[in-house]
Amino acid sequence: MKDIFKQDELTIPEGVTVNIKSRQVTVEGPRGTLTKNLRHLNIEIKLEGSKIRFVVHHGVRKHVACIRTVRSLVNNMITGVTKGFQYKLRYVYAHFPINVIINKEGNAVEIRNFLGQKVVFHVKMREGVSCEASKGQKDELTITGNDLEAVSQSAADIQQSCLVKNKDIRKFLDGIYVSERNVMESD
């Protein structure tokens, strides 16, 4: 059954400017600028003062579900440019200690000695994402950035590069796993 009219709105906090032009959303804040192209979705996005309104006319169930998805995407962009996102990853190993080398710019990671292998795994961070070793915790990696999708995909790339192959994964639990997901507080 079609819904004739559905809408949702999102309040823009102070210090953040949002520009919407033909479903291309640009959010500017104290930490930088993020842009997202939402032209593939048939949804009306309007800027009304300090609120963003998302409207769907004559939408079926999946079409109406896009309202909340788009609202969450824009809300994550606002959170990213005001506070930022942080993922923490821990190295897990039983016998062979995993050696992780971060380059000077903090935009690439080298993983050595995974399960005693001679192969070196190279993982590049997504654009706008930085990586560093934790100072207070041994065997921990911290990934930070403004774009939630880029930060989480960089963490997933690191985790996926350390998959155990040709062994029983119930016994060989070695790898680099996401241990924490945080919204950073503004300093």
Secondary structure as GFF3:
##gff-version 3
##sequence-region A 1 187
A	DSSP	beta_strand	3	11	.	.	.	ID=ss1
A	DSSP	beta_strand	17	21	.	.	.	ID=ss2
A	DSSP	beta_strand	24	29	.	.	.	ID=ss3
A	DSSP	beta_strand	32	37	.	.	.	ID=ss4
A	DSSP	beta_strand	44	48	.	.	.	ID=ss5
A	DSSP	beta_strand	51	59	.	.	.	ID=ss6
A	DSSP	alpha_helix	61	82	.	.	.	ID=ss7
A	DSSP	beta_strand	85	92	.	.	.	ID=ss8
A	DSSP	beta_strand	99	102	.	.	.	ID=ss9
A	DSSP	beta_strand	108	112	.	.	.	ID=ss10
A	DSSP	three_ten_helix	114	116	.	.	.	ID=ss11
A	DSSP	beta_strand	121	124	.	.	.	ID=ss12
A	DSSP	beta_strand	129	133	.	.	.	ID=ss13
A	DSSP	beta_strand	140	145	.	.	.	ID=ss14
A	DSSP	alpha_helix	148	161	.	.	.	ID=ss15
A	DSSP	beta_strand	175	183	.	.	.	ID=ss16
###
